[in-house]
């Protein structure tokens, strides 16, 4: 079922919310495509049957498989041109980069090569930069939302803000406890930037469409603060990032039982440590063959 948000803007709700924009001459633009070929077929059918027209372009928000995994299938069926943000575009073309980076830059475990982390390669025809963008006669604004991924962007069109994964709904946070982040520093800036975007409706990558992002931003920001404070508490004495991650999983009752879950959160813990180090709240040293972290004296 398609949700109409304006004369030229609609959303196909689902595990990932897919935007459908009506360009000139019934030429359609998708905002993301979903996880896999099955999602891609459903999106194409809904766009053609309920909106009317042919898909000719894909605006990718970021290079996580659940958002671009159907790109290849849609391109194969339509010849659509793919737009993607800088940096993330490399992972669209070479999807193995995602599990490689999660696994510390090494050849990743086979269990990290599943559909949730490893999408089929997607072509990239245009690299988008923050600022104005016109596609098929539609004027958009590309909003930089880096943090959840190195180059994540949102798209603002006719007052509708497709804000990707800059915020996650309460249901997702309750399930996963701690969301994956590439950079906590950048993500905090992205939350502030998203709060300042003038829009009449916002479409997060997951969860309900909202009239205002204020509550979701507060919820997500509050969780970041909780995680940061717990890390500082765990590091009263020199300790490893792995021990800190174990403490976080136990504190937040995050039941991680597979490699994908663990290796999504391991770099997230490191992202928090980098941010706290930049703030002067943590120091780091390599000693006795260990990478050690400790909170700065007086920070509790």
C-alpha positions as semicolon CSV with decimal commas, in nm:
position;residue;x (nm);y (nm);z (nm)
1;X;0,000;0,000;0,000
2;X;0,136;0,338;-0,100
3;X;0,101;0,640;0,126
4;X;0,054;0,965;-0,065
5;X;0,231;1,261;0,097
6;X;0,182;1,512;-0,182
7;X;0,119;1,543;-0,557
8;X;0,472;1,427;-0,635
9;X;0,574;1,234;-0,323
10;X;0,465;0,894;-0,195
11;X;0,603;0,625;0,035
12;X;0,592;0,247;0,017
13;X;0,608;0,150;0,386
14;X;0,782;-0,164;0,500
15;X;1,091;-0,291;0,679
16;X;1,260;-0,003;0,497
17;X;1,043;0,288;0,388
18;X;1,085;0,345;0,014
19;X;1,017;0,686;-0,137
20;X;0,850;0,725;-0,477
21;X;0,882;1,064;-0,647
22;X;0,688;1,159;-0,960
23;X;0,911;1,333;-1,210
24;X;0,830;1,475;-1,550
25;X;0,629;1,260;-1,793
26;X;0,543;0,995;-1,529
27;X;0,909;0,913;-1,476
28;X;0,951;0,778;-1,125
29;X;1,238;0,813;-0,879
30;X;1,288;0,575;-0,586
31;X;1,448;0,676;-0,259
32;X;1,628;0,352;-0,162
33;X;1,508;0,011;-0,280
34;X;1,509;-0,231;0,015
35;X;1,703;-0,540;0,112
36;X;1,690;-0,782;-0,180
37;X;1,544;-0,877;-0,517
38;X;1,210;-0,974;-0,363
39;X;1,178;-0,626;-0,217
40;X;1,278;-0,476;-0,549
41;X;1,006;-0,663;-0,740
42;X;0,741;-0,555;-0,488
43;X;0,855;-0,194;-0,502
44;X;0,848;-0,189;-0,882
45;X;0,503;-0,346;-0,892
46;X;0,364;-0,099;-0,638
47;X;0,522;0,197;-0,815
48;X;0,386;0,094;-1,154
49;X;0,041;-0,017;-1,041
50;X;-0,039;0,239;-0,772
51;X;0,159;0,545;-0,878
52;X;0,177;0,490;-1,253
53;X;0,489;0,538;-1,457
54;X;0,832;0,384;-1,494
55;X;1,122;0,394;-1,252
56;X;1,417;0,576;-1,410
57;X;1,630;0,674;-1,109
58;X;1,725;0,561;-0,759
59;X;1,835;0,802;-0,487
60;X;2,038;0,600;-0,237
61;X;2,063;0,737;0,118
62;X;2,353;0,521;0,236
63;X;2,543;0,201;0,170
64;X;2,379;-0,046;0,407
65;X;2,239;-0,358;0,244
66;X;1,885;-0,315;0,374
67;X;1,864;0,017;0,189
68;X;2,036;-0,063;-0,141
69;X;2,020;-0,443;-0,164
70;X;1,755;-0,430;-0,436
71;X;1,935;-0,170;-0,647
72;X;2,085;-0,427;-0,883
73;X;1,749;-0,599;-0,938
74;X;1,570;-0,269;-1,007
75;X;1,844;-0,152;-1,244
76;X;1,832;-0,485;-1,429
77;X;1,457;-0,448;-1,487
78;X;1,443;-0,074;-1,559
79;X;1,785;0,060;-1,651
80;X;1,743;0,319;-1,374
81;X;2,032;0,552;-1,298
82;X;2,168;0,526;-0,945
83;X;2,257;0,831;-0,736
84;X;2,462;0,780;-0,418
85;X;2,661;0,989;-0,170
86;X;3,039;1,013;-0,180
87;X;3,230;0,751;0,019
88;X;2,924;0,527;0,050
89;X;2,917;0,493;-0,328
90;X;3,230;0,277;-0,304
91;X;3,045;0,025;-0,088
92;X;2,755;0,016;-0,336
93;X;2,997;-0,085;-0,609
94;X;3,203;-0,312;-0,382
95;X;2,962;-0,435;-0,111
96;X;3,222;-0,662;0,050
97;X;3,372;-0,342;0,193
98;X;3,099;-0,338;0,458
99;X;3,175;-0,677;0,621
100;X;3,548;-0,612;0,567
101;X;3,535;-0,290;0,770
102;X;3,319;-0,449;1,040
103;X;3,574;-0,728;1,069
104;X;3,865;-0,492;1,125
105;X;3,979;-0,477;0,764
106;X;4,040;-0,850;0,730
107;X;3,884;-1,120;0,514
108;X;3,545;-1,149;0,688
109;X;3,393;-1,465;0,830
110;X;3,150;-1,643;0,599
111;X;2,881;-1,570;0,860
112;X;2,931;-1,198;0,787
113;X;2,856;-1,250;0,420
114;X;2,479;-1,292;0,453
115;X;2,214;-1,079;0,288
116;X;2,178;-0,839;0,581
117;X;2,541;-0,728;0,552
118;X;2,634;-0,818;0,194
119;X;2,420;-0,691;-0,093
120;X;2,469;-0,754;-0,466
121;X;2,690;-0,487;-0,626
122;X;2,504;-0,179;-0,745
123;X;2,612;0,049;-1,026
124;X;2,659;0,415;-0,937
125;X;2,595;0,671;-1,213
126;X;2,597;0,997;-1,019
127;X;2,764;1,096;-0,691
128;X;2,549;1,339;-0,495
129;X;2,685;1,620;-0,281
130;X;2,506;1,823;-0,012
131;X;2,297;2,102;-0,157
132;X;2,048;2,143;-0,442
133;X;1,989;1,856;-0,684
134;X;1,746;1,826;-0,974
135;X;1,643;1,483;-1,098
136;X;1,378;1,431;-1,368
137;X;1,246;1,782;-1,319
138;X;1,218;1,751;-0,939
139;X;1,414;1,998;-0,727
140;X;1,554;1,837;-0,413
141;X;1,788;1,929;-0,132
142;X;2,055;1,675;-0,036
143;X;2,104;1,692;0,343
144;X;2,432;1,559;0,488
145;X;2,357;1,312;0,768
146;X;2,691;1,135;0,815
147;X;2,745;0,921;1,121
148;X;2,537;0,608;1,080
149;X;2,751;0,557;0,771
150;X;3,046;0,763;0,647
151;X;2,844;0,946;0,381
152;X;2,475;0,906;0,466
153;X;2,245;1,173;0,323
154;X;1,879;1,259;0,339
155;X;1,660;1,406;0,065
156;X;1,417;1,695;0,111
157;X;1,150;1,734;-0,157
158;X;0,828;1,938;-0,144
159;X;0,852;1,963;0,234
160;X;0,896;1,587;0,281
161;X;1,224;1,485;0,447
162;X;1,353;1,136;0,371
163;X;1,595;1,123;0,663
164;X;1,741;0,771;0,624
165;X;1,871;0,621;0,951
166;X;1,963;0,942;1,128
167;X;1,695;0,838;1,378
168;X;1,556;0,495;1,462
169;X;1,211;0,430;1,609
170;X;1,161;0,310;1,964
171;X;1,072;-0,041;1,842
172;X;1,409;-0,081;1,667
173;X;1,603;0,062;1,961
174;X;1,419;-0,173;2,198
175;X;1,513;-0,471;1,981
176;X;1,878;-0,392;1,907
177;X;1,953;-0,181;2,219
178;X;2,255;-0,002;2,066
179;X;2,240;0,110;1,702
180;X;2,536;0,070;1,469
181;X;2,734;0,391;1,418
182;X;3,041;0,466;1,210
183;X;3,106;0,798;1,387
184;X;2,942;0,922;1,705
185;X;3,092;1,267;1,649
186;X;2,938;1,296;1,303
187;X;2,609;1,139;1,414
188;X;2,556;1,398;1,687
189;X;2,607;1,671;1,428
190;X;2,365;1,493;1,194
191;X;2,097;1,485;1,465
192;X;2,136;1,861;1,514
193;X;2,126;1,915;1,138
194;X;1,814;1,702;1,100
195;X;1,641;1,899;1,375
196;X;1,694;2,217;1,174
197;X;1,551;2,088;0,844
198;X;1,222;2,267;0,765
199;X;0,973;1,997;0,670
200;X;0,604;1,921;0,707
201;X;0,655;1,542;0,726
202;X;0,960;1,326;0,790
203;X;1,011;0,973;0,658
204;X;1,268;0,780;0,862
205;X;1,429;0,480;0,699
206;X;1,245;0,258;0,947
207;X;0,921;0,304;1,138
208;X;0,626;0,542;1,107
209;X;0,615;0,865;0,911
210;X;0,610;1,158;1,155
211;X;0,506;1,522;1,152
212;X;0,810;1,620;1,358
213;X;1,145;1,454;1,429
214;X;1,182;1,624;1,767
215;X;1,074;1,328;1,982
216;X;1,278;1,075;1,782
217;X;1,585;1,296;1,792
218;X;1,551;1,331;2,170
219;X;1,506;0,954;2,208
220;X;1,810;0,871;1,994
221;X;2,025;1,142;2,150
222;X;1,930;1,020;2,496
223;X;2,048;0,668;2,414
224;X;2,382;0,802;2,287
225;X;2,431;0,985;2,615
226;X;2,349;0,669;2,813
227;X;2,598;0,458;2,618
228;X;2,872;0,719;2,652
229;X;2,823;0,749;3,026
230;X;2,833;0,372;3,072
231;X;3,159;0,351;2,878
232;X;3,314;0,615;3,100
233;X;3,197;0,423;3,406
234;X;3,340;0,093;3,278
235;X;3,680;0,254;3,218
236;X;3,766;0,350;3,574
237;X;4,080;0,138;3,531
238;X;4,272;0,065;3,209
239;X;4,061;-0,175;3,004
240;X;4,021;-0,302;2,650
241;X;3,755;-0,204;2,400
242;X;3,641;-0,567;2,394
243;X;3,581;-0,564;2,771
244;X;3,393;-0,236;2,740
245;X;3,172;-0,385;2,468
246;X;3,098;-0,687;2,689
247;X;2,999;-0,451;2,969
248;X;2,769;-0,257;2,737
249;X;2,598;-0,572;2,609
250;X;2,532;-0,688;2,963
251;X;2,419;-0,348;3,089
252;X;2,171;-0,297;2,803
253;X;2,059;-0,663;2,799
254;X;2,160;-0,693;2,436
255;X;2,144;-1,065;2,360
256;X;2,401;-1,096;2,082
257;X;2,435;-1,458;1,971
258;X;2,579;-1,431;1,620
259;X;2,882;-1,286;1,446
260;X;2,682;-1,024;1,254
261;X;2,537;-0,875;1,571
262;X;2,870;-0,873;1,751
263;X;3,073;-0,724;1,468
264;X;2,816;-0,450;1,413
265;X;2,855;-0,340;1,774
266;X;3,231;-0,381;1,809
267;X;3,309;-0,085;1,577
268;X;3,023;0,107;1,738
269;X;3,197;0,080;2,075
270;X;3,517;0,201;1,910
271;X;3,327;0,494;1,757
272;X;3,213;0,597;2,107
273;X;3,569;0,566;2,238
274;X;3,699;0,788;1,957
275;X;3,434;1,048;2,037
276;X;3,510;1,043;2,410
277;X;3,882;1,069;2,336
278;X;3,817;1,378;2,122
279;X;3,618;1,526;2,411
280;X;3,913;1,475;2,645
281;X;3,718;1,227;2,857
282;X;3,929;0,921;2,770
283;X;4,294;0,847;2,719
284;X;4,435;0,565;2,513
285;X;4,765;0,381;2,512
286;X;4,914;0,059;2,381
287;X;5,089;-0,126;2,662
288;X;5,193;-0,487;2,720
289;X;5,047;-0,591;2,387
290;X;4,707;-0,441;2,463
291;X;4,511;-0,139;2,340
292;X;4,393;0,019;2,666
293;X;4,136;0,285;2,748
294;X;4,077;0,470;3,074
295;X;3,862;0,763;3,169
296;X;4,041;1,087;3,244
297;X;4,089;1,153;3,614
298;X;3,792;1,335;3,761
299;X;3,546;1,221;3,493
300;X;3,289;0,989;3,646
